[in-house]
Amino acid sequence: KMFAGFLLCLCLAGLVRPEAVPPTPLRSLSSKDFQLEFLRDLANFAESQAEQSLNDYLEQLERNPGNADHMQELTGTRSSSKFLPKVTLIKQVMDAQPHLDTDLEHISVLRNLVFLNRLKATLRAARDTSAQEIRQLRIHRLCQQFDRPSPPRRSGLINDQTVGAALEQLNLTQRGEGNTTGLDLNQFGMQLYERVKLSGAEIIDNYLQILRGLIQDIMDKEHPDLVESSSQLEKMVQHLDEMLSTRDFFAKRQKVYAYLERHLTADYEQLREPESSELHLTEQLLAQLKAKGLDLFVIFLFSNFEFLEQVHQHWTQLLPQSPSLLYDENARQLYDIQQLYENFMLDTESEAKYQAYSSALKRLHERTVEQGERSSHIFEMLNNAAQNVGSITFNMIKGKCQELI
């Protein structure tokens, strides 16, 4: 009883310590990222605790005069933030020391090193599984779009002829005094951006997290062919972490584009060298993708499709639902683009309907740039996404959907 009371006092003391870490904010059980965020917090806590224990034991090994030959290596590894080198060095130093097979401390250290490696791998596998499930759910939802019955068609595009006919039918030949305010294109763009910025950032993050996971797996396995590329891999992870930590959707997207522009040409030139370490790195990335059953090109196609769908879902909600639509040039252009999108979605194999839709988006983006609209960035992103989703692309997506569902 005394021992149980002592433990209770320790627990309570831990709870009321001034330096105690504040509790993690409650995560909603309905969040699709609940598992990933939960596992990330768990992994961060486990890695932090493991690093402290590993560094403490490395320091003990440094104080042992029998390890004088390993002193520099022990000091360097202890100051490093890498997990695997700490585990490997401790095992190497201990194996070099004379010990009995019944030495309990020696056995315990080795058992705990194996446990830490196994725990790290288990948490990584759990995160990979959860992320894969989310990707499959998103792809499944998108694929269902092709199996739904076609919605009833709206009226056609709004042009000078249809506007004139409608006004004549309504016995309206000019704007009324109450219809002097037209749709603000800049405000429409800003509202549209606010509605899609979180989901758009999630789409980019999903892609970046896949790449980061692949690179981290390669680093953890320490391939002999990639020893010379270790610093480059670390820099790539740092760049990816920087992009992932960027909260704003457009700023995140711009960082991704800037990174690709800076490195793509140089990397391509290096890959042409037969003995280049870049070639070995690419081979390892492809091997990791194959092992995990991932196809980055297919994921890229689905991501563009998903973004377009989300944008146009909000686009139609923001369009004015009143006769003023007939008067206003901005509203008419936005309405036409929505109609062209819906027409293409009803017949995704039609190259003509795709060209009509993508050309209209391009004209809108060019117009917002010429007018200096602050919201031109959302139309730029939409225009770029549309360039990657054509009739050929949709046929590829449909084929992939038939394989997955």
Disulfide bonds with the S-S distance in Angstrom:
Cys143-Cys401 1.95
